[in-house]
Amino acid sequence: MPNKGKILLSLDHTKLILKRFALELIEKHQSFDETAIIGLQPRGIELANALRLEIENLIGRSIKFGELDHTFFRDDIGRGEIHIPKPSKINFSTESLNIIIVDDVLFTGRSVRSAIDAVMSFGRPKRIELLVLVERLFERELPIKPDYYGVLVDSRNTNNYVRVEWEASNEVQVWLLENKDHE
């Protein structure tokens, strides 16, 4: 765990946000018969899975859930950082479904843009929504805005970054750190 920085979300606060997300999504999508949750690899998977479990607990049945790797849809592939792909785990067509893309942090919008392209390779959804735990207030590179967010962080200071840490027991803390603290 980081030893410097500010805790943005505690475990208790994160649990409240997950409950709120679940209730909002159930209110909008009701039975989830025509809706699927897709977590973005690597860091959106834990949030998406925790959200899926919360929704399934509330509605009393399983919902469509997938894990998406958008590596080959990125526009920065081959430009510096090496991205090692992991297999996507989507065992359903996204054709005519409402898709909720889940990621931990929204910053520039580039990952979400590539995720939308990747989702389209599984079929043409009826609608795509975006859910993020942390929306960073920043001048986006792309016109992307979440439909649902847990907390809004003013991180226009580009020396800061957000780290979401999930423990094996599904406990989470969210930190705002300075780049010098980045590991």
C-alpha positions as CSV (number, residue, x, y, z in Angstrom):
1,M,0.0,0.0,0.0
2,P,1.2,3.5,-0.6
3,N,2.6,5.3,2.4
4,K,2.0,8.8,1.0
5,G,-1.0,10.4,-0.4
6,K,-4.7,10.8,0.4
7,I,-7.3,8.1,0.8
8,L,-10.2,9.1,-1.5
9,L,-12.5,6.2,-0.7
10,S,-12.4,3.9,2.3
11,L,-13.8,0.4,2.3
12,D,-17.1,1.5,3.9
13,H,-17.6,4.4,1.4
14,T,-16.8,2.0,-1.5
15,K,-19.4,-0.4,-0.3
16,L,-22.0,2.3,-0.2
17,I,-21.1,3.4,-3.7
18,L,-21.4,-0.3,-4.9
19,K,-24.8,-0.5,-3.3
20,R,-25.9,2.8,-5.0
21,F,-24.6,1.6,-8.4
22,A,-26.5,-1.7,-8.0
23,L,-29.8,0.0,-7.0
24,E,-29.5,2.6,-9.9
25,L,-28.8,-0.1,-12.4
26,I,-31.6,-2.3,-11.2
27,E,-34.0,0.6,-11.3
28,K,-33.0,1.4,-14.9
29,H,-32.4,-2.2,-16.3
30,Q,-34.9,-4.0,-14.0
31,S,-34.6,-7.8,-14.7
32,F,-31.2,-7.5,-16.5
33,D,-32.6,-9.9,-19.2
34,E,-31.4,-7.5,-21.9
35,T,-28.4,-6.1,-20.1
36,A,-24.8,-7.3,-19.5
37,I,-21.9,-6.0,-17.3
38,I,-18.5,-6.0,-18.9
39,G,-15.4,-5.2,-16.8
40,L,-12.3,-3.8,-18.5
41,Q,-9.0,-5.6,-17.9
42,P,-7.1,-5.2,-15.9
43,R,-8.4,-2.9,-13.2
44,G,-12.1,-2.8,-14.0
45,I,-12.6,-6.5,-13.5
46,E,-12.6,-6.4,-9.7
47,L,-15.1,-3.5,-9.6
48,A,-17.3,-5.2,-12.3
49,N,-17.3,-8.5,-10.4
50,A,-18.2,-6.8,-7.0
51,L,-21.0,-4.9,-8.8
52,R,-22.3,-8.1,-10.5
53,L,-22.4,-9.9,-7.1
54,E,-24.2,-7.0,-5.5
55,I,-26.8,-7.0,-8.3
56,E,-27.3,-10.7,-8.3
57,N,-27.8,-10.7,-4.5
58,L,-30.5,-8.0,-4.9
59,I,-32.4,-9.6,-7.8
60,G,-31.8,-13.2,-6.8
61,R,-30.4,-14.6,-10.0
62,S,-27.3,-14.6,-12.3
63,I,-26.8,-11.9,-14.9
64,K,-24.7,-11.7,-18.1
65,F,-21.1,-10.8,-17.2
66,G,-17.9,-10.6,-19.1
67,E,-14.3,-9.5,-18.9
68,L,-12.9,-7.5,-21.9
69,D,-9.3,-7.0,-23.0
70,H,-9.1,-4.0,-25.4
71,T,-5.4,-4.1,-26.0
72,F,-5.6,-4.7,-29.8
73,F,-8.1,-1.9,-30.1
74,R,-5.9,0.8,-28.4
75,D,-4.6,3.6,-30.6
76,D,-1.3,3.7,-28.7
77,I,-0.3,0.0,-29.3
78,G,3.3,0.0,-30.3
79,R,4.0,3.5,-29.0
80,G,6.1,3.0,-25.9
81,E,4.6,0.9,-23.1
82,I,4.1,-2.7,-23.9
83,H,0.6,-4.0,-23.3
84,I,0.4,-7.8,-22.8
85,P,-3.1,-9.0,-23.8
86,K,-5.2,-11.3,-21.6
87,P,-8.1,-13.3,-23.0
88,S,-11.5,-11.7,-23.0
89,K,-14.1,-13.8,-21.3
90,I,-17.4,-12.9,-23.0
91,N,-19.5,-16.0,-23.7
92,F,-22.5,-14.2,-25.2
93,S,-23.2,-11.9,-28.1
94,T,-23.6,-8.3,-27.3
95,E,-26.0,-7.9,-30.2
96,S,-29.1,-5.8,-29.1
97,L,-28.0,-5.9,-25.5
98,N,-27.6,-2.9,-23.1
99,I,-23.9,-3.1,-22.2
100,I,-22.5,-1.5,-19.1
101,I,-18.7,-1.1,-19.4
102,V,-17.1,-0.9,-16.0
103,D,-13.6,0.5,-15.3
104,D,-12.0,1.8,-12.1
105,V,-10.9,5.3,-13.2
106,L,-11.8,7.5,-16.1
107,F,-9.0,9.9,-17.1
108,T,-8.3,10.6,-20.8
109,G,-11.1,8.5,-22.2
110,R,-8.8,6.5,-24.5
111,S,-9.3,3.1,-22.8
112,V,-13.0,3.5,-23.0
113,R,-12.9,4.4,-26.7
114,S,-10.9,1.3,-27.4
115,A,-13.2,-0.8,-25.2
116,I,-16.3,0.4,-27.2
117,D,-14.6,-0.8,-30.4
118,A,-13.7,-4.1,-28.7
119,V,-17.3,-4.6,-27.5
120,M,-18.6,-4.1,-31.1
121,S,-16.5,-7.1,-32.2
122,F,-18.9,-9.2,-30.1
123,G,-22.1,-7.8,-31.8
124,R,-23.8,-4.5,-32.1
125,P,-25.3,-3.5,-28.7
126,K,-28.6,-1.7,-28.3
127,R,-26.8,0.8,-26.0
128,I,-23.5,1.2,-24.2
129,E,-23.2,2.8,-20.8
130,L,-20.1,3.6,-18.8
131,L,-19.7,3.1,-15.1
132,V,-16.5,4.1,-13.2
133,L,-15.6,4.3,-9.6
134,V,-13.5,7.5,-10.0
135,E,-14.0,10.2,-12.5
136,R,-11.0,12.4,-12.7
137,L,-11.8,16.0,-13.5
138,F,-9.5,16.6,-16.4
139,E,-9.5,17.9,-19.9
140,R,-10.3,14.7,-21.7
141,E,-8.6,13.8,-24.9
142,L,-11.9,12.3,-26.2
143,P,-15.5,13.4,-25.6
144,I,-16.3,10.6,-23.1
145,K,-18.4,11.0,-20.0
146,P,-19.5,8.3,-17.5
147,D,-23.2,7.5,-17.1
148,Y,-22.4,6.5,-13.5
149,Y,-19.5,7.4,-11.3
150,G,-18.7,6.9,-7.6
151,V,-16.6,10.0,-6.8
152,L,-15.4,13.0,-8.8
153,V,-11.8,13.9,-8.2
154,D,-10.2,17.2,-9.1
155,S,-7.0,16.0,-10.5
156,R,-6.2,18.6,-13.0
157,N,-2.7,18.6,-11.5
158,T,-1.1,16.2,-13.8
159,N,1.4,15.3,-11.2
160,N,-1.3,13.4,-9.4
161,Y,-2.8,10.0,-10.2
162,V,-5.4,7.7,-8.7
163,R,-4.7,4.2,-7.5
164,V,-7.4,1.7,-6.8
165,E,-6.2,-1.2,-4.7
166,W,-8.3,-4.4,-4.4
167,E,-7.4,-6.9,-1.7
168,A,-8.0,-10.7,-2.1
169,S,-10.9,-10.4,0.3
170,N,-12.6,-7.9,-2.1
171,E,-11.7,-5.0,0.1
172,V,-10.7,-1.8,-1.7
173,Q,-9.1,1.5,-1.0
174,V,-8.7,4.4,-3.4
175,W,-5.7,6.7,-3.2
176,L,-4.8,10.1,-4.7
177,L,-1.0,10.1,-5.0
178,E,1.7,12.3,-6.5
179,N,3.8,10.9,-9.4
180,K,6.9,10.8,-7.3
181,D,5.0,8.2,-5.2
182,H,4.1,6.1,-8.2
183,E,5.5,2.6,-8.1
